[in-house]
Amino acid sequence: MTTKPPPSVKEFPSESWEKIAYESARSIPAQEPNDLNRLGYHVWQWLVHREGTLAEAITISGSRMEISHEEALKIISENLRKRGIQL
């Protein structure tokens, strides 16, 4: 019996909000990869809707980070600024 290969994954364009948000959170040390996915999702939500603050989005994500929320905010803010996002 043979199986079909999995479908290919289509990456978001490098300038899309999704790619920017998830890449901004990628360098945060976390307990599990899914914690970074949750964090990236909440950063993306904040970028799209601009409701509340970025610090609130980081807290609401519930990601289990191995650094403080303040340090994570600094790192994510810096990553977003490098991509030209005004905070």
Backbone bond lengths (Angstrom), bond angles and torsions (degrees), N, CA, C in turn:
res aa  C-N    CA-C-N  psi(-1)  N-CA   C-N-CA  omega(-1)  CA-C   N-CA-C  phi
1 M - - - 1.433 - - 1.533 108.25 -
2 T 1.302 116.46 134.72 1.461 120.80 179.32 1.520 109.99 -111.62
3 T 1.290 114.83 156.65 1.465 119.35 176.29 1.517 109.12 -120.13
4 K 1.289 114.67 153.90 1.451 119.84 178.63 1.523 108.91 -81.64
5 P 1.316 117.23 149.77 1.467 118.95 175.92 1.531 109.59 -69.11
6 P 1.313 116.31 154.00 1.466 118.22 179.65 1.524 110.54 -66.53
7 P 1.310 116.74 154.89 1.466 118.17 178.56 1.528 110.38 -66.07
8 S 1.310 115.26 152.24 1.464 118.69 179.96 1.527 109.55 -72.59
9 V 1.308 115.14 154.70 1.459 121.19 179.93 1.515 107.97 -96.19
10 K 1.310 115.82 127.57 1.455 120.11 178.24 1.527 107.91 -93.62
11 E 1.313 115.91 115.77 1.464 121.74 -179.07 1.522 110.29 -74.67
12 F 1.346 115.87 149.64 1.448 119.95 172.88 1.523 108.73 -69.82
13 P 1.320 118.37 150.16 1.474 119.86 174.64 1.525 110.33 -59.46
14 S 1.318 117.21 150.82 1.463 121.01 -173.67 1.525 113.49 -63.94
15 E 1.318 118.31 -20.93 1.467 120.97 -179.49 1.529 112.97 -100.13
16 S 1.322 118.28 8.32 1.466 120.23 -179.69 1.529 110.08 -78.10
17 W 1.316 115.85 154.64 1.471 121.34 178.72 1.522 110.83 -58.70
18 E 1.324 116.33 -38.99 1.457 120.33 -178.25 1.528 111.40 -61.97
19 K 1.329 115.48 -48.64 1.465 120.53 -178.38 1.527 110.88 -63.50
20 I 1.326 116.57 -43.01 1.464 121.38 179.78 1.532 110.35 -61.64
21 A 1.325 117.28 -45.57 1.469 121.45 -177.30 1.525 111.35 -64.78
22 Y 1.322 117.01 -49.43 1.463 119.98 -177.36 1.519 111.79 -67.46
23 E 1.336 117.79 -36.34 1.462 119.99 177.58 1.522 111.93 -69.57
24 S 1.327 117.47 -31.63 1.464 120.44 179.47 1.528 111.14 -66.55
25 A 1.333 116.94 -27.29 1.463 121.34 -178.58 1.524 112.79 -95.19
26 R 1.318 117.65 -10.39 1.467 120.57 -172.69 1.529 114.22 -62.51
27 S 1.329 118.05 -30.76 1.469 120.01 -175.59 1.531 113.70 -86.81
28 I 1.327 117.88 1.88 1.460 121.54 179.26 1.536 108.60 -78.32
29 P 1.328 117.79 127.24 1.469 118.51 176.11 1.529 110.42 -71.31
30 A 1.319 115.93 124.61 1.470 121.31 -178.01 1.522 109.21 -134.53
31 Q 1.333 115.19 164.82 1.467 120.02 -178.16 1.523 112.30 -69.23
32 E 1.334 117.34 -38.45 1.460 121.38 -177.41 1.524 109.81 -140.06
33 P 1.336 117.94 154.38 1.467 120.23 178.07 1.534 112.81 -57.47
34 N 1.325 117.34 -33.75 1.456 119.68 -179.18 1.535 111.58 -65.31
35 D 1.331 117.40 -27.17 1.459 119.93 175.58 1.526 110.41 -62.54
36 L 1.320 117.09 -37.86 1.461 121.00 177.76 1.520 111.13 -71.14
37 N 1.332 116.99 -33.23 1.460 119.56 175.76 1.521 110.67 -64.15
38 R 1.336 116.77 -43.80 1.472 120.02 177.70 1.518 111.29 -62.84
39 L 1.324 116.04 -42.89 1.455 120.77 179.61 1.531 110.44 -63.39
40 G 1.318 116.65 -46.62 1.461 120.84 178.11 1.516 112.10 -59.90
41 Y 1.337 116.73 -40.35 1.457 120.51 178.83 1.524 110.90 -62.35
42 H 1.312 118.02 -43.34 1.465 120.66 -178.90 1.530 111.80 -70.71
43 V 1.322 117.35 -32.84 1.467 119.78 173.93 1.531 108.84 -65.59
44 W 1.323 117.39 -42.49 1.459 121.45 177.54 1.522 110.69 -60.32
45 Q 1.336 117.04 -46.19 1.472 120.49 178.01 1.524 110.55 -57.36
46 W 1.327 116.68 -42.10 1.454 120.13 179.98 1.531 110.86 -65.76
47 L 1.335 117.04 -42.19 1.464 120.21 179.32 1.531 112.12 -61.31
48 V 1.315 116.16 -40.47 1.463 120.79 -176.60 1.526 111.76 -74.71
49 H 1.331 117.30 -45.30 1.465 120.46 -172.14 1.519 114.30 -100.77
50 R 1.330 117.83 -22.34 1.468 123.62 -178.27 1.530 112.14 50.74
51 E 1.310 115.39 41.35 1.462 121.14 175.20 1.524 108.36 -97.14
52 G 1.325 116.33 128.32 1.453 120.22 -178.20 1.516 110.23 75.61
53 T 1.323 114.96 -156.62 1.465 120.18 -179.58 1.522 109.83 -115.63
54 L 1.310 115.20 165.53 1.463 120.15 176.64 1.524 109.96 -63.94
55 A 1.329 116.78 -37.13 1.468 120.38 178.16 1.528 110.85 -61.15
56 E 1.338 116.92 -40.13 1.467 120.19 177.53 1.522 111.04 -65.28
57 A 1.333 117.16 -39.69 1.466 120.75 179.34 1.523 110.75 -62.48
58 I 1.325 116.65 -39.01 1.464 120.70 178.59 1.521 110.30 -65.33
59 T 1.321 117.10 -43.15 1.462 121.19 179.47 1.524 111.68 -66.36
60 I 1.321 116.45 -44.81 1.468 121.47 -177.98 1.523 111.83 -63.48
61 S 1.327 116.88 -28.68 1.471 119.84 -177.54 1.532 111.93 -59.23
62 G 1.319 117.02 -29.59 1.457 120.11 -179.71 1.521 113.23 70.80
63 S 1.316 117.29 15.66 1.464 121.21 -179.96 1.517 110.38 -67.55
64 R 1.321 115.32 138.34 1.465 120.99 179.25 1.516 108.73 -89.59
65 M 1.315 114.56 88.97 1.456 121.26 -177.21 1.518 109.84 -90.99
66 E 1.316 115.65 152.84 1.459 120.96 179.19 1.526 111.67 -94.59
67 I 1.332 115.99 9.43 1.461 122.03 174.30 1.527 107.18 -129.14
68 S 1.320 115.90 169.88 1.465 119.18 -179.14 1.530 110.33 -72.79
69 H 1.315 115.01 162.02 1.466 120.35 178.21 1.533 110.31 -63.56
70 E 1.320 116.89 -33.97 1.464 120.78 179.82 1.532 110.59 -65.67
71 E 1.331 116.46 -42.36 1.459 120.09 177.98 1.530 110.60 -65.81
72 A 1.329 116.20 -41.37 1.464 120.38 178.27 1.527 110.02 -62.30
73 L 1.315 117.16 -40.81 1.465 121.10 178.46 1.524 110.51 -60.98
74 K 1.329 116.96 -43.17 1.470 120.78 178.51 1.523 110.84 -60.82
75 I 1.318 116.88 -47.14 1.464 121.70 -177.00 1.529 110.54 -64.46
76 I 1.328 116.69 -48.15 1.463 120.56 -178.14 1.526 110.34 -65.63
77 S 1.327 117.14 -42.42 1.465 120.54 178.64 1.527 110.91 -59.90
78 E 1.316 116.08 -44.11 1.472 120.55 179.48 1.526 110.48 -63.26
79 N 1.332 117.10 -43.30 1.460 120.81 179.31 1.529 111.11 -62.77
80 L 1.334 117.00 -39.34 1.460 120.35 178.95 1.527 110.96 -68.64
81 R 1.328 116.62 -40.22 1.474 119.45 178.13 1.525 111.53 -62.49
82 K 1.331 116.16 -38.07 1.470 120.10 178.17 1.517 111.20 -61.29
83 R 1.329 116.58 -29.18 1.473 121.59 -179.82 1.539 111.36 -89.88
84 G 1.338 116.81 3.19 1.459 120.10 176.19 1.519 115.03 87.95
85 I 1.336 117.50 14.67 1.460 121.06 179.48 1.517 109.09 -85.11
86 Q 1.321 116.28 126.45 1.471 121.09 176.43 1.519 108.75 -83.04
87 L 1.331 116.75 128.56 1.467 120.59 -179.70 1.501 111.18 -97.63
